[in-house]
Amino acid sequence: MSELKKKLNIPGDLPDFGALDNGFHNIGGKSFYIYNCFDYGTLITQINVEKFYKMNEISSVLPDYEIVVLDNTNTVFAASSNKARKIMESIDMTKNISKYFNYKNEKYLISNRTMQNGFHFILIMQPSRMQKLQQQYNLIYILAGIFLFAGCILLVYLNANIYRPLKVIAKKYVPSGEKRNEIDIINVKMDEIINENLEMQTQILNNQKIQSDIELNYAIHSKQGISEKLAAQLQSLYGRYRMMAVAVQNQTGGGDELFEYVDDYLLDTLDCKSINIDQFSHAYILPDIHGKEEIISILDKYFENTKPNILVYIGLSEVSGDFLQIHMIYRQCYERMMSNVIPLEKRYVITTDDLRMTGNTPATVSFEILNTIAKYTLNGTPKDIQEILEHIFFSNNAISLQDSISYYSQLSGLLSSLINQTNNVLGASDFKFLQNTAVYNPVYMFYTLLDDYKKLNVGTSQTYTALRYEIIEYINHHYKEALSLESISSVFGITPVYLSSWFKKNTGINLSVYITNIRMEEAKKLLLNNQHMKITDIAAQVGIPGASTFIRQFKNYSGCTPDQYRQMNNLKNMD
């Protein structure tokens, strides 16, 4: 028993546990649960009341209450303090006590709740303390109400001061007499401002894109590099890259609208950047996430059904990681595009290597052929012109785009020279080669030049007939004046050299000889019709300054001097 007493830590003598009823018991201020197992002995369970009823947790929730737990015999089983234990020991719970009771001249309020296991849960509170707490709570409520009221007044004041200017602003946007909610009006205007701001930001981004496109375009055309800033931006977007040059044109010289669809397709499938080179040619920056074969497959899929009247030339560069050298990379794909040769049965071709490169020197039309074309244009037939142009553009199936453009440039230059030389009355709008400077379709080049050369050929024939009559009439009416190649050519707006060669070609004699002949015939008339007229006066009448020059020219024309001619004709008249 001494060992049990030591373990249970109970002051005084231990009771006879076997004589106690089964249930909870308070022994020496400690709580036990006793259960007699008859022949097997007694089961004694000591209870840690604090943990059993979670007294600490309950006290933290109800700090202003004393808490007591009574067992089914109304014995204090657990208490939150010694004071609470003594209060309950002074009360006879078997009596029907009122809700209030006194203890040591202090008034307490008791709340009793019977639990399912027969225990009683008691809350003890001093009304005075509760009243004090209630007063504190009331004060808090009053102060909160005051602050809330003051806040409402402040909000009303602020609302009045904010609403008044809003109303003034709203009136500016509402027609007179119309009633609308000012807040709605301000919201609408705020939305408009936000939308304008978004549009402005979009415009700024577009302007930045335009500036970068301009710099890229300038770098490509001027064969110079781009800035380090733009190179870094492109590097972050594309990393390693290829460049692709594409030219599209139909047989009538149009087709620039096709790039709208080409750009959309390539941007969607290759995630590339488009650069507008000219009306019919674009360059593209392709990120190196697509292999060469994949790019060719994508292009084949799009261009394989190209319309018959459209030609598409494409050049693809090698991969590079240096955007500062982008102009050199573009040059590589451009030269590959220019080396393309499209067979007659195809409408699309792509070059990805330098095997077809013809070098930097394009083919040229020989000087003899150019002279022949000029001759046919001025004096030949349209059929002659067509045959020689067909020979230039289509006699060799291996002609490249670069060679075609070179031929076109030479023949356009010759055509311009002939137009100026013949003082053609047709305007620039009548010649197609002057209206389109970007050409990439050999068929269009051929028909453009053929039509323009034919126009000049027909116009020249008509012009020459009228011009021959006008020049002869001018000389016949102005032979008395000091005529020369320079003075006559300035009248008709042609060069002296061209006038001299043209007059000889169309009349069979030199211009100076024709003028002299006209003057000598008029001199003969004056010699015969004016017997007393002096030779010097006759010379002046026919536009020859000085008698000696007149006599020499007359003798060369007639075989005798003016006096001899007069005498000979006088003798004939006497006979």
NUVOVO-413024 format. One record per residue (C-alpha): residue in one letter; x, y, z. Coordinates in steps of 0.2 Angstrom, whole numbers, padded with zeros to 4 digits, always signed. Layout:
AXYZ;...
! end
This chain:
M+0000+0000+0000;S+0014+0012+0004;E+0021+0009-0014;L+0004+0013-0021;K+0002+0028-0010;K+0018+0034-0016;K+0013+0032-0035;L-0004+0040-0032;N+0004+0054-0022;I-0011+0056-0011;P-0010+0064+0006;G-0017+0055+0021;D-0023+0037+0022;L-0029+0028+0006;P-0047+0022+0006;D-0053+0005+0003;F-0054+0005-0016;G-0064-0011-0016;A-0078-0004-0005;L-0080+0011-0017;D-0093+0011-0030;N-0088+0010-0048;G-0086+0028-0056;F-0077+0044-0053;H-0071+0049-0036;N-0061+0063-0028;I-0048+0057-0016;G-0036+0069-0008;G-0040+0083-0021;K-0036+0071-0035;S-0048+0063-0047;F-0049+0044-0050;Y-0060+0032-0059;I-0063+0016-0049;Y-0069+0000-0057;N-0071-0016-0046;C-0067-0032-0056;F-0073-0044-0042;D-0062-0059-0041;Y-0048-0050-0051;G-0047-0034-0040;T-0049-0016-0042;L-0045-0005-0058;I-0039+0012-0052;T-0037+0026-0066;Q-0030+0043-0060;I-0036+0057-0072;N-0026+0072-0077;V-0041+0084-0076;E-0033+0098-0084;K-0030+0088-0100;F-0046+0078-0098;Y-0057+0093-0099;K-0045+0105-0108;M-0046+0117-0094;N-0033+0128-0102;E-0041+0129-0118;I-0058+0134-0110;S-0050+0147-0099;S-0042+0155-0114;V-0059+0156-0122;L-0068+0162-0107;P-0054+0172-0097;D-0067+0181-0086;Y-0076+0166-0080;E-0071+0153-0066;I-0074+0135-0072;V-0079+0120-0061;V-0083+0102-0065;L-0094+0092-0053;D-0096+0073-0054;N-0112+0064-0052;T-0111+0065-0033;N-0109+0085-0034;T-0091+0083-0029;V-0078+0095-0037;F-0070+0085-0050;A-0060+0099-0058;A-0058+0118-0055;S-0050+0132-0065;S-0043+0139-0048;N-0043+0136-0029;K-0055+0150-0027;A-0067+0142-0039;R-0065+0125-0029;K-0069+0134-0012;I-0084+0143-0020;M-0092+0127-0025;E-0088+0118-0009;S-0098+0132+0000;I-0113+0129-0010;D-0125+0115-0007;M-0129+0109-0025;T-0143+0097-0019;K-0153+0113-0014;N-0162+0123-0027;I-0151+0137-0027;S-0155+0153-0036;K-0145+0160-0051;Y-0136+0172-0040;F-0127+0169-0024;N-0116+0177-0011;Y-0098+0172-0006;K-0088+0182+0006;N-0099+0197+0003;E-0097+0196-0016;K-0111+0193-0028;Y-0109+0179-0041;L-0118+0173-0056;I-0118+0154-0058;S-0122+0144-0074;N-0125+0125-0073;R-0125+0113-0087;T-0127+0094-0085;M-0118+0084-0097;Q-0122+0066-0104;N-0110+0057-0092;G-0119+0065-0077;F-0105+0078-0074;H-0110+0096-0071;F-0101+0110-0080;I-0102+0126-0070;L-0097+0144-0075;I-0095+0157-0061;M-0095+0175-0065;Q-0096+0191-0054;P-0110+0202-0061;S-0100+0218-0056;R-0086+0212-0067;M-0098+0208-0081;Q-0106+0225-0080;K-0088+0233-0081;L-0084+0223-0096;Q-0101+0227-0103;Q-0097+0246-0100;Q-0081+0243-0109;Y-0089+0235-0124;N-0103+0249-0124;L-0089+0262-0125;I-0081+0253-0139;Y-0097+0252-0148;I-0100+0271-0145;L-0083+0276-0151;A-0085+0265-0167;G-0102+0273-0170;I-0094+0290-0169;F-0080+0286-0181;L-0092+0278-0193;F-0103+0293-0192;A-0089+0305-0195;G-0083+0294-0209;C-0100+0295-0217;I-0100+0314-0216;L-0082+0315-0224;L-0088+0304-0238;V-0103+0315-0241;Y-0091+0330-0241;L-0079+0322-0252;N-0093+0315-0264;A-0100+0333-0265;N-0083+0340-0270;I-0079+0326-0282;Y-0096+0325-0290;R-0098+0344-0293;P-0083+0345-0305;L-0088+0328-0313;K-0105+0335-0316;V-0097+0351-0324;I-0086+0339-0335;A-0101+0328-0340;K-0111+0343-0346;K-0098+0346-0360;Y-0101+0329-0367;V-0120+0329-0366;P-0132+0338-0378;S-0142+0352-0370;G-0158+0346-0362;E-0153+0328-0362;K-0152+0319-0345;R-0139+0306-0342;N-0130+0299-0328;E-0114+0308-0325;I-0104+0293-0319;D-0109+0284-0335;I-0103+0298-0345;I-0087+0299-0336;N-0085+0280-0338;V-0088+0281-0357;K-0075+0295-0358;M-0062+0285-0348;D-0065+0270-0359;E-0062+0282-0374;I-0046+0288-0366;I-0040+0271-0362;N-0044+0265-0380;E-0034+0281-0387;N-0020+0276-0376;L-0020+0258-0382;E-0020+0265-0400;M-0006+0277-0396;Q+0004+0263-0389;T+0000+0252-0404;Q+0005+0267-0416;I+0022+0268-0406;L+0025+0250-0409;N+0021+0252-0427;N+0032+0267-0429;Q+0046+0257-0421;K+0043+0243-0433;I+0043+0255-0447;Q+0059+0263-0442;S+0067+0246-0440;D+0060+0241-0458;I+0067+0257-0465;E+0084+0254-0457;L+0084+0236-0464;N+0079+0241-0481;Y+0092+0255-0482;A+0105+0243-0476;I+0100+0230-0489;H+0100+0243-0503;S+0115+0253-0498;K+0125+0237-0495;Q+0129+0243-0477;G+0127+0235-0460;I+0113+0239-0447;S+0115+0247-0430;E+0121+0236-0416;K+0105+0240-0407;L+0094+0233-0421;A+0106+0219-0423;A+0104+0214-0404;Q+0085+0215-0406;L+0084+0204-0421;Q+0097+0192-0412;S+0085+0190-0397;L+0070+0187-0409;Y+0078+0175-0421;G+0095+0169-0415;R+0103+0160-0430;Y+0094+0164-0446;R+0093+0163-0465;M+0087+0176-0478;M+0076+0173-0493;A+0073+0184-0508;V+0057+0182-0517;A+0051+0190-0534;V+0033+0189-0541;Q+0027+0196-0557;N+0014+0192-0570;Q+0015+0194-0589;T+0006+0211-0588;G+0018+0219-0576;G+0007+0217-0561;G+0006+0205-0546;D+0011+0216-0532;E-0005+0212-0523;L+0000+0194-0522;F+0013+0198-0509;E-0002+0201-0497;Y-0006+0183-0497;V+0012+0177-0499;D+0017+0187-0483;D+0002+0180-0473;Y+0006+0162-0478;L+0025+0163-0474;L+0023+0173-0458;D+0011+0159-0452;T+0021+0144-0457;L+0039+0150-0455;D+0037+0163-0442;C+0048+0175-0452;K+0050+0194-0454;S+0045+0202-0471;I+0055+0217-0479;N+0048+0226-0493;I+0062+0228-0506;D+0052+0235-0521;Q+0034+0233-0528;F+0037+0215-0534;S+0051+0209-0523;H+0052+0205-0504;A+0065+0199-0492;Y+0062+0187-0477;I+0072+0184-0461;L+0069+0165-0457;P+0073+0158-0440;D+0084+0143-0440;I+0071+0132-0433;H+0066+0126-0450;G+0078+0115-0461;K+0082+0119-0479;E+0072+0104-0485;E+0057+0109-0474;I+0057+0127-0481;I+0058+0120-0499;S+0043+0109-0495;I+0033+0123-0488;L+0037+0134-0503;D+0033+0120-0515;K+0016+0117-0507;Y+0011+0135-0509;F+0018+0139-0526;E+0015+0123-0535;N-0002+0129-0541;T+0004+0146-0547;K-0006+0153-0561;P+0001+0151-0578;N+0004+0170-0581;I+0014+0172-0565;L+0033+0169-0563;V+0040+0167-0545;Y+0059+0168-0542;I+0066+0163-0525;G+0084+0163-0518;L+0088+0155-0501;S+0104+0159-0491;E+0115+0149-0479;V+0112+0150-0460;S+0121+0164-0451;G+0121+0171-0433;D+0128+0188-0437;F+0115+0201-0440;L+0128+0215-0442;Q+0132+0206-0459;I+0113+0205-0464;H+0116+0215-0480;M+0129+0202-0485;I+0117+0187-0481;Y+0104+0196-0491;R+0116+0198-0506;Q+0119+0180-0506;C+0100+0175-0507;Y+0097+0189-0520;E+0111+0183-0531;R+0104+0166-0530;M+0087+0172-0535;M+0094+0182-0550;S+0103+0166-0556;N+0087+0157-0557;V+0082+0150-0574;I+0063+0145-0576;P+0060+0132-0589;L+0045+0136-0601;E+0035+0122-0593;K+0037+0129-0575;R+0031+0145-0566;Y+0041+0144-0550;V+0059+0140-0546;I+0070+0141-0530;T+0089+0141-0529;T+0098+0136-0513;D+0116+0135-0518;D+0128+0144-0530;L+0128+0131-0544;R+0119+0142-0556;M+0128+0158-0552;T+0133+0167-0568;G+0145+0179-0559;N+0143+0197-0556;T+0144+0202-0574;P+0127+0200-0583;A+0125+0196-0601;T+0124+0211-0613;V+0116+0214-0630;S+0130+0216-0643;F+0133+0233-0651;E+0128+0226-0669;I+0111+0220-0663;L+0108+0237-0654;N+0111+0246-0671;T+0100+0234-0680;I+0086+0237-0668;A+0088+0256-0670;K+0088+0254-0689;Y+0072+0243-0689;T+0064+0255-0677;L+0067+0270-0688;N+0065+0262-0706;G+0060+0244-0704;T+0044+0235-0700;P+0036+0229-0683;K+0039+0211-0689;D+0058+0215-0690;I+0058+0222-0672;Q+0048+0207-0666;E+0060+0194-0673;I+0076+0202-0666;L+0068+0204-0649;E+0062+0186-0649;H+0080+0181-0653;I+0086+0190-0638;F+0074+0184-0625;F+0069+0167-0630;S+0082+0159-0642;N+0092+0153-0626;N+0082+0143-0614;A+0095+0145-0601;I+0093+0164-0599;S+0093+0169-0581;L+0083+0182-0572;Q+0099+0193-0571;D+0102+0192-0589;S+0084+0196-0594;I+0085+0212-0583;S+0101+0217-0591;Y+0094+0215-0608;Y+0079+0224-0603;S+0089+0238-0596;Q+0100+0240-0612;L+0085+0240-0624;S+0075+0252-0613;G+0090+0264-0614;L+0091+0262-0633;L+0072+0266-0634;S+0074+0281-0623;S+0088+0287-0635;L+0078+0285-0650;I+0063+0294-0643;N+0074+0309-0639;Q+0083+0308-0656;T+0067+0308-0666;N+0058+0321-0656;N+0043+0309-0655;V+0027+0317-0651;L+0021+0303-0640;G+0021+0307-0621;A+0029+0296-0607;S+0012+0289-0603;D+0011+0281-0621;F+0027+0270-0617;K+0025+0256-0604;F+0044+0254-0601;L+0044+0271-0593;Q+0030+0267-0581;N+0037+0252-0572;T+0055+0251-0566;A+0053+0235-0556;V+0053+0220-0569;Y+0055+0202-0564;N+0046+0193-0578;P+0055+0190-0595;V+0038+0188-0604;Y+0033+0205-0598;M+0049+0213-0603;F+0048+0206-0620;Y+0030+0212-0624;T+0033+0229-0615;L+0048+0232-0626;L+0040+0225-0642;D+0024+0236-0640;D+0035+0252-0636;Y+0046+0249-0651;K+0031+0246-0662;K+0024+0263-0656;L+0040+0272-0660;N+0041+0263-0677;V+0024+0268-0682;G+0025+0286-0674;T+0042+0289-0682;S+0036+0284-0700;Q+0021+0296-0698;T+0032+0310-0690;Y+0046+0308-0703;T+0033+0311-0718;A+0026+0327-0709;L+0044+0333-0704;R+0051+0331-0721;Y+0037+0343-0728;E+0039+0355-0714;I+0058+0357-0716;I+0057+0359-0735;E+0043+0372-0733;Y+0053+0381-0720;I+0069+0382-0731;N+0058+0387-0746;H+0051+0402-0736;H+0067+0407-0727;Y+0081+0405-0740;K+0084+0423-0740;E+0090+0422-0721;A+0106+0415-0714;L+0101+0397-0713;S+0112+0384-0705;L+0111+0366-0697;E+0110+0374-0680;S+0097+0387-0684;I+0085+0375-0693;S+0087+0361-0680;S+0083+0373-0666;V+0067+0377-0675;F+0062+0359-0675;G+0069+0354-0659;I+0081+0341-0665;T+0100+0340-0665;P+0111+0347-0680;V+0119+0330-0682;Y+0102+0321-0682;L+0095+0334-0694;S+0110+0332-0706;S+0109+0313-0707;W+0090+0312-0707;F+0089+0325-0721;K+0101+0316-0732;K+0093+0299-0728;N+0075+0306-0733;T+0079+0317-0748;G+0095+0310-0755;I+0105+0326-0754;N+0114+0336-0740;L+0104+0350-0732;S+0117+0363-0737;V+0117+0357-0755;Y+0098+0358-0755;I+0098+0376-0748;T+0111+0381-0761;N+0101+0374-0775;I+0085+0384-0769;R+0095+0400-0768;M+0103+0398-0785;E+0087+0395-0794;E+0080+0411-0786;A+0096+0420-0791;K+0093+0414-0810;K+0075+0422-0809;L+0082+0438-0802;L+0096+0439-0815;L+0084+0437-0830;N+0070+0448-0823;N+0080+0462-0817;Q+0093+0466-0830;H+0100+0482-0821;M+0100+0473-0803;K+0118+0472-0796;I+0126+0456-0792;T+0129+0461-0774;D+0110+0465-0772;I+0105+0448-0780;A+0117+0439-0768;A+0109+0448-0753;Q+0091+0444-0760;V+0095+0425-0759;G+0103+0425-0742;I+0122+0425-0747;P+0133+0438-0739;G+0146+0444-0751;A+0147+0444-0770;S+0162+0433-0771;T+0154+0419-0762;F+0138+0421-0772;I+0148+0421-0789;R+0158+0405-0783;Q+0142+0396-0778;F+0133+0401-0794;K+0147+0395-0805;N+0148+0379-0796;Y+0129+0376-0798;S+0127+0383-0816;G+0144+0381-0824;C+0146+0400-0827;T+0146+0416-0818;P+0131+0427-0815;D+0135+0440-0828;Q+0139+0426-0841;Y+0122+0418-0837;R+0113+0434-0840;Q+0122+0438-0856;M+0119+0420-0863;N+0101+0422-0859;N+0100+0439-0867;L+0108+0433-0883;K+0095+0419-0884;N+0081+0431-0882;M+0089+0442-0896;D+0089+0427-0908;
! end
